Amino acid sequence: NGIYYNLNDETQTAEVTYGDNRYSDNITIPEKVTYNATEYSVTSIGYYAFRSCSSLTSITIPNSVTSIGEEAFESCSSLTSITIPNSVTSIGDGAFHACSSLTSITIPNSVTSIGSSAFSSCSSLTSITCLGSTPPSASDLGADTENCTLIVPKVAYNSYLRHAYWGQFLNIETIDVDYKKLTAIANNAE
């Protein structure tokens, strides 16, 4: 399908990797790929996988992916939106560094850690939405904490406010989150 993968025969998993292909427009990563009659589950987006794909405008990540590697989308300057599925638990250092057209991002409650500078030089980023009741581990994401709005669940407002990093945002808004409904939606999506 034009996407490069590192295949692990032992675990039958695949990692999206950097190739000589310059990805553009809209990309959909499949949940599974087949090579030599063996099916592999796509579980990660690796280091530099889509780096400098300046014509990439949107990407769909399947529910099979659990990690987004370091600098995976660095300098994807035309990327305007990305949906991170509720299967992802970690986002690597500089994952979205210099995605200058990215205006908003939603971090699902499955994410427990976000690497440093994940959103540095994202000059158009105006909002980050977190659906988790526990703030993800983060030290300095590089987001503009003065002008970017952090949107968090109402029940978790104080947890984000007291967090060493998340508490630096000057604009923190809350939303009502029905976790039972979200769980039902997530289970149906799988």
C-alpha positions in Angstrom: 0.0 0.0 0.0 3.0 2.3 -0.4 3.9 2.3 3.3 7.2 0.9 4.5 7.2 -1.5 7.5 9.7 -3.3 9.8 8.3 -6.8 10.3 8.8 -8.9 13.4 8.3 -12.6 12.5 8.5 -13.7 16.1 5.5 -11.6 17.3 3.9 -11.1 13.9 3.8 -7.4 14.4 4.7 -4.5 12.0 6.1 -1.1 12.6 5.6 1.7 10.1 9.1 2.9 9.2 10.8 5.6 7.2 11.2 4.8 3.5 12.2 6.5 0.3 8.5 7.2 -0.4 7.4 10.8 0.2 3.9 10.4 1.6 1.4 13.0 0.6 -2.3 13.9 0.9 -4.3 11.6 3.1 -2.8 8.4 4.4 -4.6 5.5 6.1 -2.5 3.0 8.0 -4.1 -0.4 7.9 -4.5 -2.5 11.1 -2.9 -5.5 9.4 -0.5 -6.1 6.5 0.3 -9.3 4.7 3.8 -10.3 3.5 4.8 -13.7 2.1 1.4 -15.1 3.2 2.0 -14.0 6.8 -0.3 -11.5 8.4 1.2 -8.9 10.7 -0.6 -6.5 13.1 0.5 -2.9 12.8 1.4 -1.9 16.4 3.6 1.1 16.2 4.7 4.1 14.1 8.5 4.1 14.3 11.2 6.7 14.6 11.1 9.2 11.7 8.3 7.2 9.9 6.7 10.3 8.2 9.5 12.8 8.9 9.5 15.8 6.5 6.5 14.6 4.5 5.5 18.2 3.8 2.6 17.3 1.5 0.9 15.0 4.0 -2.4 16.6 5.1 -4.0 14.0 7.3 -3.4 10.5 8.6 -5.7 7.8 10.0 -4.1 5.6 12.6 -5.7 2.2 13.4 -6.7 0.9 16.9 -3.9 -1.6 16.7 -1.2 1.0 17.2 0.1 1.4 20.7 3.0 3.8 20.3 4.1 6.7 18.2 7.8 7.0 18.0 10.3 9.8 18.3 10.0 12.5 15.6 7.5 10.2 13.7 5.7 13.2 12.1 8.5 15.9 12.5 8.2 18.7 9.9 4.9 17.4 8.4 4.1 21.1 7.7 0.8 20.5 5.9 -0.6 18.1 8.5 -3.7 19.9 9.7 -5.3 17.2 11.8 -4.6 13.8 13.4 -6.7 11.5 15.4 -4.8 9.4 17.9 -6.8 6.2 18.7 -7.5 5.0 22.2 -5.0 2.2 21.8 -1.9 4.5 21.9 -0.1 4.5 25.3 3.0 6.5 24.4 4.0 9.4 22.2 7.7 9.9 21.6 10.1 12.9 21.9 9.5 15.4 19.1 6.7 13.3 17.6 4.9 16.3 16.1 7.8 18.8 16.1 7.4 21.5 13.5 4.0 20.5 12.3 3.3 24.1 11.6 -0.3 23.6 10.2 -1.6 21.5 13.1 -4.3 23.5 14.9 -5.6 21.0 17.5 -4.9 17.6 18.8 -6.8 15.2 21.0 -4.9 12.9 23.4 -7.0 9.9 24.4 -7.1 8.6 28.0 -5.0 5.6 27.0 -1.9 7.8 26.6 0.2 7.6 29.8 3.4 9.4 28.6 4.3 12.1 26.1 8.0 12.8 25.3 9.7 16.1 25.4 9.2 18.6 22.6 6.4 16.5 21.2 4.6 19.8 20.1 7.5 22.2 19.8 7.4 24.6 16.8 3.7 23.8 16.2 3.0 27.5 15.5 -0.7 27.0 14.7 -1.6 24.8 17.6 -4.4 26.5 19.5 -5.8 23.6 21.6 -4.9 20.3 23.2 -7.7 18.1 24.5 -6.9 15.4 27.0 -9.9 12.8 27.8 -7.9 11.1 30.6 -8.7 11.7 34.3 -5.0 11.2 35.1 -2.7 13.7 33.4 -0.2 11.9 31.0 3.4 12.0 32.1 5.0 15.0 30.4 7.8 17.4 31.2 8.0 20.0 28.4 6.0 19.3 25.3 7.1 22.6 23.6 3.5 23.8 23.3 2.8 27.5 23.7 1.4 27.4 27.2 0.4 31.1 27.1 -1.7 31.0 23.9 -2.7 27.3 23.5 -5.9 26.2 25.4 -5.7 23.0 27.4 -9.1 21.2 27.5 -9.5 18.6 30.2 -12.3 16.6 31.9 -14.1 18.6 34.6 -13.4 15.9 37.2 -9.7 16.1 36.5 -9.3 19.9 36.4 -7.4 20.0 39.8 -5.1 17.2 38.8 -4.0 19.0 35.6 -3.8 22.3 37.4 -1.4 20.8 40.1 0.7 18.9 37.5 4.2 20.3 37.1 3.8 20.7 33.3 0.1 20.8 32.5 -0.4 23.4 35.2 1.7 25.9 33.2 -1.1 26.4 30.7 -2.7 29.8 31.3 -6.0 28.8 29.6 -7.5 25.6 30.9 -11.0 24.8 30.0 -13.1 21.8 31.2 -15.6 19.5 29.5 -18.0 17.0 31.0 -16.9 13.5 30.2 -19.2 10.5 30.5 -16.6 7.7 30.9 -19.2 5.0 30.7 -20.3 6.3 27.3 -16.7 6.7 26.1 -15.9 3.1 27.1 -19.0 1.8 25.2 -18.0 3.8 22.2 -14.4 2.6 22.3 -15.6 -1.0 22.7 -17.9 -0.7 19.7 -15.1 0.8 17.6 -12.9 -2.2 18.2 
